[in-house]
Amino acid sequence: MPLPSLRRLRLAVSSVLLLLLCATAQAQNTVPPTPAPAPAATAQPAGAEPVDPNAPPASAAPGAAPAAAGTAPLSRDARRIYELSRDKLLQIRTLLRNADTQASIGSGFFVSADGLIVTNFHVASQLALEPERYRGVYVTMDGQEGEVELLAFDVQHDLAVLRAKGRTAAAPVLGFRPDTDALAQGERIYSLGNPLDIGFAVTEGTYNGLVRRSFYPRIFFGGTLNPGMSGGPAVDDAGRVLGVNVAKRMDGEQVSFLIPAEFAQALVQRAANAQPITQAAYAEVTRQLTEHQQRLSERFLKAPLREQRHGNYRVPVPDDALARCWGSGRDPSFPGLNLERTQCRIDSDVVAGDFNTGAVRLSYEAYNAPTLGALRFARMYSQSFANENLPTRGNRHQTGAECTERFVDPGSLPLRAVVCLSAYRKLTGLYNMTVLVTSVNQSTQGVLGRLDVQGVAFDNSMKLAGHYLKAFRWEAAP
């Protein structure tokens, strides 16, 4: 469907703000919104990265199971698992069609005798979105190479199923661990893949349950994943697949994540009779992302927002079961100013090709400077608006942002609000939204807020903006 015209976009955004319109004399207190939040610690995909073809391979004894760089020597069990699984493991390469050069790498594994392969969507996304430019190949442990075709993908869980083209011999298969055989806390897990294009490897770790507050289920793997291992299998002591390698935390050690095997099994069943994807699949990616944003929006709107206190101000933060929030207080170099910060993030990012979308972030800065004076406070308070980073210029993924500004009074606190929307060029009907808000009721106190939602439908963006603005409150001292 066509993108809304700029005029229609502005009118629709304005309608939400006009519902909250404040016709008070406080409009002359022009105090702008908060700086963009510092990036929170995030997970790094463990594969599909460009590699240096001249990097020397790691040395290993013949027949030995190499460990990933920086890990401890492998146990006898890990060597056994490696030998049991090695003929089922694959490297997945994406090549430029014209130059036939390697663009990215990941890992995968055979799951059916007729050559079905499981990997991550972010490993195979170029095959889904730019099949005219890229082709995929698999490479076995002994160096055999063949072409692959994409059959199905699951954007929400970052999974894809490929088929080895033209394979005549039955493929060796890794079986899935039954759903009825629940994992025990502390159970050993063995992750396999091809890290950094230096050779197949196995890393040992433990099962630490599911990740708390993850929007989609993720297994907390207490082991090491490295770039190139994305899409590889994680198996139990019997060599049964219990998860698929997907990501690791960049700010910690041996904090990695696996996609539970149940989602891979469901996608394999869907792919069994599917036809190869040979045209750019933006429509299917958009459909899946639209489902994602609908689920996310409904959960955000239904979950009660908690009130966080900053003096007499009450600002909305997500329920603790939905988001992680971090706070900090400091004495800035500006004498007489007391500043508190809060940042919240919902772990709901999903892969949309060569970029992520679907995240929700909130941030606040609360200022209190009773001895500073109104003029100096207004100058300092206004500077934070100048520091805001808004996507006013477009890029190859999105249009430039269209912004609307109003003074609103949704309840007990008059606010200055700015709502910006940026449309995705190839994901029709999805937008990034930013809501900037600042209180305008006090001369030496103030609170600045920012809500960022990625990959949201227009109607839901308006609901989220209104829900957010109505949750700000001022509670006068008794």
N, C-alpha and C positions, 0 to 999 in steps of 0.2 A: 504494500500500500504506500502511497506517496507520503513524503514527510510533510507535516503541517507547514503552511507558509509562515514567514516570520511574524506577520501581523497576527495571525491566528494563535501562534505560540505565545506572543506577548499578552494577548487578551486572555488566554486561558490561564496563564500564570498569574496575571493580575487579579483574576476572579477569586482565587484563593486568598490573596492578600486583602482584597477589598472586603471580604467577609469579616475580616478582623480590623477594619479601618479605624484608626484613632484620629478624630478631628479635635485634637487638643493643642494648646499653645506650646506644648513641649516639642513640637516639630522643629523649633529653632535650636534646640540642643542637639546639634548634628554630631553625634558621637559614633564612629564607625566600628564594624565588626572585627572579630578575632583573627589573629594570624593562623595560617595553616598549621595543623598539628605536625609535630615531628613524627617521622615514620616509626611505627611499632615494629618489634621484632617479628619477622615473617618466615614462612617456610620457603625453602628454595627447592624447585624441582630437581630431581636427582638424575636428569638425563636430557637428551635431545639438545645438546650443546655442541657448538663448533669445536673442533679439536685441532691440534697442531700435528699435521701428518709426519713431521720430522722428529717428533718426540721419541726418544729411545724406549723400547719395550722394557718392562720389568723382567728381571731374570727369575727363573724358578727351576727347581730340579725337575727332570723329566717325570711326568706322571703325578707330580705333586699338585695339590690344590692351592693356588696362590691366594694370599690374603690381600684385602684392599690396603692401600698405602696407609701407614700409620697405625695399623691394628696389631694386636698381639698374635703370636704364632697360633696356628689353628690346632684344635683338639683332634683326637683320633676320630671322634664322631663327625666333625665337620669334614674331614677328608673323605670319610665314607659317604657322606651326603653328596659331596662334590662328584665323586666317581659315579654315584648312582644317577645323578642328574645331568652330567656334562653333555650327553648326546641329545638332550632335550632343549638345551639352552641355545639362544640365538642372539646375534647382534642385529639390530634393525638400523639400516642406513637410509637416509634421504639424500638423493642425488639430484643435482640440476640436470634437466634433460639435455640441454644444448651442450653444455661443457662436460657433462658426466663427472662432475666433481662432487665430493662429499659435502653436504650442507649441514647435516646434523646426525647424531647417533643416539641410540637408545638400546634397550634390551627387550627380549621377548622370550616366549617359550611355547612349544607345541602342546596343544590340548586335545587334538583329535588325530586319528590315523590318516585322515584325508587332508591334513596340512593346515588346520586352523591354528592361528597364533594369537596369543593375548599379549598386549602391550598397553602403554598409556596413550591417551588421546594426544597429549602434548608431544609425544614422540611422532605420531602419525598425522598431526594436524595439517601439515603442508600438503599431504596427499588428499585430505578432505577439502581444503579451501583453494588450493592452487595446483590441481592435478595436471594442468597444461604446462606447468613449469617444472614440476618435480615428479620423480618416480621413486619407488621404494624397493629395496632389496633386503634379503636376509642372508646372514653368513653364519654357518655352523662352526662348532668348535674345531673341526678339522679343515676349515677353510673353504668348504663347498658354498657356493653362492647361487641364489636364485631370486627371481622377481616376486614381489608380493602385490596383492590387490586388496584394497580396503573394502570390507563388507559392512561394518556397523561401528558406531561409536556412541559413547555415553559421556557427554560433556560434564554433567553434574558430578560424576564419580571419576572423571579423567581416565577413561578406559577406551580401548579400541580392539577390534578383532580383524585380523588380516588373514589372507589365505596364500599359501605358497603356490605360485602358479606353475603348472606343468610338472608337478612332482608325481612320479610314478610309483616309487617305493613308499610303503607305509611309513608314516612318521612315528618316531618314538614319542611317547606321550607321558606328561606329568599328570597324575590324577589329583582331584581336589579332595581335601579333607571333608568328611561329612559334616553337615550343619549340626547334627546331633552330638558330635564329639566336641564339646566345648573346650576352649583353651583355658588352661589354668594359669593363675598369676605366677610369674617367674619361670614359666615353661620356656625351654630353649627354642630359638628360632634361627634359621639359617637363610640368609639372603644371598641370592646369586645374581650376577650380572657382569657387564663389561665396563668397569670404571675407566673413564678417561681414554678409552680406546687403546688400552695397554694390555689387554688380555682378560679372559674370563676369571672371575674371582668369587669367593664365598666369604661372607662376614658373619660372625656369630653374635647373637644378642639374646634378649629376653622379651617375653610378652609382659607388658605392663598395663594391660587393660585397654579400653578405648579412650581416646583423647577427650578430655572434658571440654564442653562448650563448642565442640566442632559441629558445624551445621549439618554435615553429612558424616556418617561414622568413619573414623580412622583408627587404626591400630597404632598404639604407642610402642614402637620398636626400640628397645634399648640397645642399639647397635649402630654401626656406621654405614651410611649410604653415600656414594660419591657420584658426580656427574657421569652419565653414561649407563648407570644402573637402573634408571627409570624403566618400568615395564617388565623388569625381571621378576622371577618368582621368589617368594619367601615361603619356606617349607618347614614342616615339623621334623621330628627325629625319624619318622618313617618315610620322609621324602614326599609327603602329601602337601599340596599347595594350600596355604591358609591365607595368603595375602599377596598383593602385587606392590612392588616398590614404587613409591611416588615422590617423596620429598624428605627434606631434613631441615632442622632449625640451624640457621647460620650463627646464632649467638650462643650456642651450647655445644657440648660434645656428646656423641652417642644419643642424640635425640632425633629420631627419624620416624617416618610415618609410612604405613602400609594401607592399601585399600582392601577391606575384607573380601575374601574370595567369593562370597555369595553374589556380589554384584558382577564379578567377572563371569561366573557361571550363568547368570541370567542373560548377559550380553552374548555369550557363546550360543545359547539356545536361540536367541533372536537372529543371530548371524548365520545359523546352520543352513538355511534355505534362501538367504539374501543374495541379491544380484550385486556385482561389484559396483562401487561408486566411481564413476568416471567423469562426472561433471562437478563443478564447485558446489559444495553442499551448504551454502550459507542459509538456505531456507530451513534445513533441518537443524543446524546450529542455533538459528534464531528461535525455532520452536522449542528446543530444549532449554534455552536461556530464558524464554518467556515463562515456561513452567517454573524454572528456578526462582525468578523474581516474584512470581505470584505466591509461591510458597513462603518466600522470605518476607514479603510485604504483609501477608496475613499473620505470620507469626509475630512480626514486630508490632503490628497494630493491636493484636489480641493480648500480647504480654503486657502486664501493667508496668508502666514506667515508674522507676523509683525517683524520689526527690533527693537531691544532694544539696546540702546547705552550704552557703557561702555568706556569712553574716545574715542579713535579712532576705537575701535572694534564695530562691529555690529553683534549681535547674533540673531537667529530666535526664536520667541515665537509664540504660536498658537494665532489665532484670539480670541478676547475677548468673542465672542459669543460661542466659543467651549470649552474654558478652563479657569480655575481660576489660576492666577499667583500672587505670593507674593514675595516681595523684602525686603531686609534688608541691612543696611550698618552699620559697626561697626569699632571701632578703636581697633585692636587686641593687645594682649600683646607684639607682635613683633614690636619694635619701627621702624618707618619709612615705615610701610606697610599700604596701604589703600586697604580694601577688601570690595567688594559688592557681594551680593548673590541674586539669583532669583530661584524660584521653581514654576513650572507649572504642573497642573494635569487636565486631561480630565476625567470627571466623567462617565466612561464607563465600570466599573467593572461588571462582571456577575459571577454567582455561577456555579462552575463546580464540584460539589460534596462537599467534605470537605475542599475545598479551592476556592479562587476567581481567576479569570483571566480576560483578556480583558482590563487592564488598560494601559494608556499612560502617562508617566511622563517625564518632562524635567527639568534640573537644570543647573545652571551656577555659577561659581565663577570668578570674575574679579579682578586681582591683579595689583597694581601700586605701585612701590617702587623706585622712582627716586634716592633716597639717599642711598639705601641699598647696591648697588654694585652687579655686575653680578654674582659673585661666591656665595655670601650669598643668593641672590634671587633664583638662580638655585637650591640650596640645599633645601630651603623652598618650592619652587614650585614643586620640585620632590617628596617631602614628601606626597603631596596630592594623588599622584598615589598609593603610598604604602598603603594608607587608603581605597582604593577602595575595595568594597565587591562584588566580582564576583562569580557566582555559578559554580566554577570549579569542585566541587564534586556533583555527582548526588544524588538524593533521590528517594523515592518510586514513586513520580510523574514525575520526569524529569531526563534526562541524565545530566552528567556534561557538562559544556559549552565548545564549540570549538571556539577558538579565532584566529583572523587574524589581523596583524598589518601592516600598511603602512604609509609612508609619502605621503601626497597628496597636490595638489594645485588646488582646484576647481575653483579658481577665483583670487581674489586680496589678499588672505590670505593663506600662507602655513600652513599646519596642520599636526599633528601626529594623526592618527585615529586607533582605535581598535574596531573591530566588533566581538561580541560574540553571539553564538546561542546555545540554549539548547532545546532539543526535548522533547515533552511530550510522556511518555511511552505508554499510553493507548488512547491518543487523536491523532491519526495518522495524520501527516501532519501539526501539529501546533507546534509553537516554541515560546520561549521567546527570545527576542533580546535586547542586550545592545550595544549602540554605545558610546564610550568614545573618546573625541576629545580635543586636546590642541593646542593652537597657538604656533608657534616657530619662530616668526619674530622679537621679541624684547628681549633685554637682561634683562630688569628690568620691563617689563610689560607682562601680559599674560591673556588669558581667557581659562577656563576649562569648558567643556560642557559634559552633559550626557543625552542620550535618552534611555528610557526603554519602550519597548512595549511587552505586554504579550499576548500569545495565537494568534500569527499571522502566516499566511501561508508563506512559504519560499519565493515565488515570491514577495509577498507584503513586506516582511521584507527588501528585497534588494531595492525595490523602495523607501521605507521610509528612509532607510539609505542614499541613494544617494540624495534624496530630502533634507534631513537634512544637510548633509555636504556641499552641494552647496550653502546653504543660509548664510554661514559665510562670513563676509567681513571685510576688513581693509580700513578705509577712512583716508588718510593722511591729516594732518592739512594743511590749506591753507597757 
